[in-house]
Amino acid sequence: MKKLLLSASVILLATGAFAQTQMTGETARFGIKAGVNLSKFHAGGGDNAANAFNDNAKNNVGFNVTAFGDFGVGNNFFIQPGVSLQNKGNKFESTGTSTVGNSTITTTSSVKTNLMAIEVPINAVFRIPTGDAGAVQISAGPYIGFNISGKDKGQTTITTVNNSNNTSATVTNSNDSDLSFGSANDKNYGSTDFGANFGLAYRTNSGFLVGANYGLGLTDLTPKDRQANSNKLTNRVLGFSVGYSF
């Protein structure tokens, strides 16, 4: 009896492992992944203001959590819809120096924007098997995002140096504010975001996966009533994640 049970278990495990190596038009599986985002805003338009913004924009560190499904439509090709919580944003830093009389004044300003969005991506995924170990997955597709909350954390430091006696004084001010979303002039950003995803991942036949994703925002984040020219403010997000699907 023990030998029979052991043999049955081995057969079931072997069958399950073999099934994991195959991806056909009838395959369906579900999973979850989470990781880290490096995000920033990008100013389009190419004028001096846009170039100055991009030169001073820094990556904001956030996170991502995504639940997804894989639905096979052919051998080694499937569609992957999902629902994702994305922590995006931007860090903006600038420094300016001026001389007034015998004093040199240096002003350093920073604004950290944390933006939370719910995204619905739909990716097409091509699978390249690597033998019995797993498969490389190359993906691309659109997403629509809904900005739901966020905060700006600003800090300004003014250092005044008296050049006559080489003394200095520093004053720091902080200002935090909640973000608002919509199309009106008094809103910080638009409420929706549309863009494209490009991803590269590796999934083992046991279900574990690790990957990277690049999100290219296409929608102007500036509220509609404040869009005065062709310049656009868009999202750029590089994400890394680990997960499991079954």
Disulfide bonds with the S-S distance in Angstrom:
none
